[in-house]
Amino acid sequence: MIEARDIIKSYGNGESRFQVLKDISLDIEDHDFVVILGASGSGKSTFLNVISGLERPDSGKVLYDGKDITALSDHELTSFRKKSVGFIFQQYYLLPNMSVDKNVKMGADLADNKDYKTIIGAVGLGEKRHKYPSELSGGEQQRVSVARALAKRPRVLFLDEPTGALDEQTGRQVLDYICKLQKEYGFTIVMVTHNLNIAEMAHTVIKMNSGKISEIYTNETQKTAYEIGW
Amino acid sequence: MVIGIKNASKLIGISVIACCAVLVCTMFLNFYFDIRLIEGKITSELSMFFYNAQVSTAKVVCLVSGGCLLLTAIVMLLFYIKHYIDTHKKELGILKALGYSNLKIAKDFWVFGISTFIGTVIGYAGAFLLMPWFYTLQNKDKMLPEITINYHPSILLYFVILPTVCFSVLSVYYACYKLKKPVLLLLKDNLQTASKTPKHRIEKGRELSFVEDLRRSTLKTKKTLVFFIIFASFCFSAMTQMSFSMKDLSSEMMGVMMLVIGLVLAFTTLFLAITTVINGNTKTIAMMRVFGYSQKECCRAILGGYRPMSYVGFAIGTVYQYGLLRLTVDIIFKDFEGIPAYEFDFPVMIISLVAFIAIYEILMYVYSEKIKKISIKEIMIE
């Protein structure tokens, strides 16, 4: 379980100091599919960075099964990320000079996962595992980043606008792969998006506005990637 | 204007190399021209031997030092232009998309020649400052009639004006050549041409860890930097060992001069090469840190591959300095009495190697701390 307690985060100095997160508290259950929804500048990405251990809050705590990750040293935080979390970003950030295989191995090696080729097959890229990112379409590149994140067998998968750079059809396909893999591997999903329709796929939806949580609700029935609007 | 003086200032490596090359070459070529003027005044056979040896030394030093350093400066210039175009692809792509021709964009690259101008002018002026001392040193036993320092305008043309013009023209021409790419290729970040590894090699090859794979890939994709690392360690090795031998063969001051030039060249090149490696891999390092790779693993993947290359450079430098001094003693000074026997100095080689390892490892430690400071948010800043 992830517990965020009284999170405050600001950027800038002096008069230009701007509070991005204003005293946020939240609980995320294991194996949940959470979508953080909000307009540009609402603080959703900053919140994702804080609860995933990418950034430290100015004050407040982030607890994973009761253990406060904000109190960890840089070395311990690196070790925490290695063992517990996976990331998928809007810009895929694949290593351009390495094949699909080797990009996925980047995640797999951290978990000593020898079976990472199965995940490449699971995202539909088994035939293209020797290709380089420049030889793949945007959707395929994002699927590589999905495989790379899952190959390290994370407890929690953090996604920051994963379909932001994709067209509708490819976006649906990527989300479908993620949902199927969640059912298979049982990890927790925390996804940031500004797309209202994607929220219909989640179990828990958190709406953010001006650095605060404005609403939290749960969907009784979760739609598939092909059932939502776009 | 696409490129400003600020961009040209980053080519300090070229300035340093040009400065060293022109300093050495100006001193020896000016001396060569001046010594030729006194040929008619030489009467004894011994003085003639000495004269011939000095003429040959001046020629060899000019050709070897000048040639090696000129080649390195050219490689460095081309590398910087390519690096500049690669890192500013989007801006250049936008200009091309707006209708600017390759030549119109490329002609701004002439400012890169300024780095050569600065280096050559400093080297040229420095040479004239050192020349009185150098002339005295070259004729310290008074075996030759007095050699007066004369000003030879052709040296200014050969070593300052021509290199500046040539480097500026080369910059424009090479930039124009590198800009001959489709606009889309320049605009899109990920459209890099990456060769595909033959399938049979993948299947048969031993499976390497990701860190090892990345280490190899970093080396393979940055071959010019491998050259610079080898060159830096070559300079360190050759110049430090040669400077010790110079004490016996020439003078202590000559040895110190050689040591200083060697160290300046080695450190400048090493500093620029490693800075480029890290700057070029910032996103990769940031992504590795996001995923949970330790600082040590990041360093091993990005910088580790260059360590064996630096030892290769050291070994080449050792062989080179031995060969050059052997050649000088056995051929140029073969008929000259009073030149001590030259043998390979093993203790000096060991001292140089230990010093090199210590300096290299300290430098790597400094850079590993720089890697530690790379923010993991770096990848989100686009």
Interface residues (C-beta under 8 A of the other chain):
Chain A: S45 N49 L54 E55 D74 H75 T78 S79 F80 R81 K82 K83 G86 F87 F89 Q91 Y93 L94 L95 P96 N97 M98 S99 D101 K102 K105 M106 G107 A108 D109 L110 H130 K131 Y132 P133 S134 E135 Q141 K152 D160
Chain B: N190 L191 Q192 T193 A194 K196 T197 K199 I202 S209 F210 V211 D213 L214 S217 K220 T221 K283 T284 M287 M288 R289 V290 F291 G292 Y293 S294 Q295 K372 I376 K377 I379 M380 E382
